[in-house]
């Protein structure tokens, strides 16, 4: 298996090849995912909830993500490594560049930031400094207190239009990937088809180029309530490696997520 790059994912989009991605936080699972052929791994600030026992991602620090990124990077040969920039670590372009450098030095190949077109200048600055960017729109967990909870985004006409405009603006600013979280499936499909960059969905239906799941959701060990868009592949497959293969196969065929795991 050749090493995955952003160019690889763009080729997947061009060829209509759906791909599955997953979160990773340590060397053991990162190696397993890499050996199973998962093209991209996200060291997510979700680690605050699934690894640290927090109620949200807001308490995660850049040092936390850098540490887990270094653990993952030492175990991976082929998967592309994305790393989340935590809450308030990219509030200015200068802070974004300084903090992104920590993640890149730890082994990330792409950094992910949450927010709309107000981040375009930050994206441009990161790209100029040699840092590839994945944008994140829809339900952005770092803004949970602004949203008043974990709520579906883009259901009103105004919200949908804003998401479409933000997605285009972030692509034009240089973002190489886009994550869409918890948005109506028809809107996610429309945004995906309108962009040249790959779009990865989570709770966004099957019309995106790729899918991502928190690994704990995919294996049925999520603390607390399991999200509607998740599926326990481990209970179906009975083995971790078989579960990862089932997940990748179901994404590739379009069987996952199903309508019952999507929003409309």
N, C-alpha and C positions, 0 to 999 in steps of 0.2 A: 504494500500500500504506500503510495506517495504521500509526502507531507502536505497537509491541507493548508492553503493560503486563501486570502480574499479572492484571488483570481480563480481558484478552484470553485468557490461558492458562486461566483458570477457565472462560471461555465455551467454549473448545475442549474441555475436559473434559466440560462439561455436554452439549455437542453430540456427544460421542463422536468428535471429530476428532483423530486422532493427529498429533503434530508432531515434527519433527526439530530438534535443536539440535547445536551443534558448538563446539569450543574455538577461540579466536582470540587471537593474541598481538601482532599488528602491524597497522598501518593498511592495508596492501595487501590482506591476506587478509580483514580485517574488512570492508572496502568490498566486496569480491567477494561475501562471504557475505550482506551486507546487501542488495546489489543482486539477489541470487538469491532473496531472500525468506525467509531463515532467521529464524524468529521470535525466537530468543534465542541469544546468544553467551556462552560462559563463558571468562573470563580465568582459567585454572586454574593452580594451583600445580604442575601437570604441566609447566609451563614449565621447572622445575628439571631435568627429565629430557630433554625434547625440544629445549629452547633452550640450556640451560646445560651439558648433558652430565653431570649428576649421576646417581647410582645410585638416588636416591629424591627425594621432595619436601621432605625435612626441612631442607635447607639454604636454602630459599627464604625471603626476607625480605618484610616488609610493603612495604618500599620497592620491591622487585622487582615485586610485583604492582601497586602503584600506578603505577609507570612504564609497564608494559605496558597497564594499564587506560586510562591517558591516551592512549596511542597508538591503541588500539582506539576509544575514544570519539570521537576527532576524525574518524574515518572513517565513523561509523555514523549513519544518519538514522532508521532504523525499528526495528532489532533491539533487544530488551531486553538490557542488559549485566549479567551476573552476574560477581562477582569472588570468588575464593577468599580466605579468611583463612588465612594460613599457620600452620604449627606453632607452638604456644605464643603466639599473638597474641590468644587469647580465653580464656586460662586463668582469668581473673576477669571479671565483668561490666564492671568499670571499664576493664580493658585492651581488652576487646572493643569497647566504645563508642568509646574513643580511636582504636583502629586502624581501626575501620569508618569513622570520619569521614575518614580519609586516603583510603580507597577511594572513598567517595561523592564527595569533592571531586575525585578523579581522573576521575570520570565513570561510576562504577558506579551501577546502580539497585537492585541486590540484592546482599547478601553471602552467601557460603555457608560454613557451619561443619560440621565433622565430629564426630559424637558423639550419644549417646542422651539419655535423659530428664534426666541430670544437667545438661544445658545449658538446661533450661527457663527458669530464672531469667535466664540470659544472654539468651535469646531475648526474654523479656518486657521486659528493660531496653533492648535494641536497638529493639524496636518502639516503646516509649515515646519513644525519642529520634528516631524517624522513619526508622529503618533497616529496610527489608524484609529478611527472612531466608529463605534456602533451607537446609533441613537436609539432612544426608547420612548415610545409614545403610548397613549391610552391610559390605562391605570398605571401610574408611576408610583410605586410604593413609598418612595421618599416624601411624597406629597399627601400621604394618607390623612394628615390633620387638616389640610386644605380641602380635600374631597369630603371629609366627614365620615371616613370609613373606606373600605375596599369595595368600590362601586364600579359598575360597568360604565365605560366612557364612550361617547360618540352616538348616543341614541337620538338626541335631538338634531334637527337639521343644522343648527348653528355649530354645535359641537363637531358634527361630522365634517362640515366644511372647514373648520379650523384644523382638524386633524389632517385633512388632505393637504391644506396649505402648508402646515408645519412639516409634513413628510417631504414634500417637494423642496421646501426651503433648506431643510437639513441635508438632503441629497445634493442640492446645488452647492451647499457650503463645503461639501467634501466627505460627508459621512459615507462609509463603505458598506454598512449594514444598518438595518432597522429592525428593532423588536417592537411588535404590537401586542399589548397585553389587555385582555378583557375588553374587547370592542366587538360590536356585532359582526358576524361572519360576512354578510354582504359588503359592508364597508371595508373590512380587511381585504377582501378579494379585490375590490375596486382600487384600493391604494396599492396593493401588490402589483396589479397589472399596469398601473400608471408609472411605476418606478423602474429604473434600470438596475438598481441595487437589490440584492436579495433581502427579502422580508421574512423574519422568523416570528411565528405566532405562538402565543400562550393564552388560551382562552379566546382565540380569535378565529376559530373555524379551520377548515381544511384547505382554504383557498390561498394560503400563504406559501411561500417557497420552502420554508422549513418550519420545524416545531421545536420548542424547548420545554422541558419539564424540570422541576426541582427533583433531584434524584430520590429524595425521600418520598415524594408523591408517586413516583414511578414504581417504587418498591413497597408501598403501603405502610410506611413507617412514619408518616407525617405526624408531628405533635399537634394535637387538637383536631379541628375539623378539616377533612380532606376537601380541597377545592372541587367544584363541580366539573371543571375541565380536566381533572386528573384521571388516571386509570392505573390500577394496580397490576402491572405486567408480571410481577413476581408471582402473585397468587395463581396466575394463569399458566406461567411457564414452569414454575417450581424450582428454578435455578437462576442465579444471577446472570450468568452469561446468556442463557436462553431467553431471559426476560429482556435483556438489552437488544438481542437480535430480533425478538418479536416486536419491540418498540420501533426499531429502525425499519423493519419490513412493513409494519402497519402504517407508518408515516409515508413510506415510499409508495404504497398502494393507494393512499388517500383514505384508508379505513379509519385512521386515527388523525384527528379527533372526529367522532361521529356527531350527528346533529344533537344528540342528547348531551354532548360535552361542549356544545357551542352556544353562543348567545345570538339572539335575533332581535 
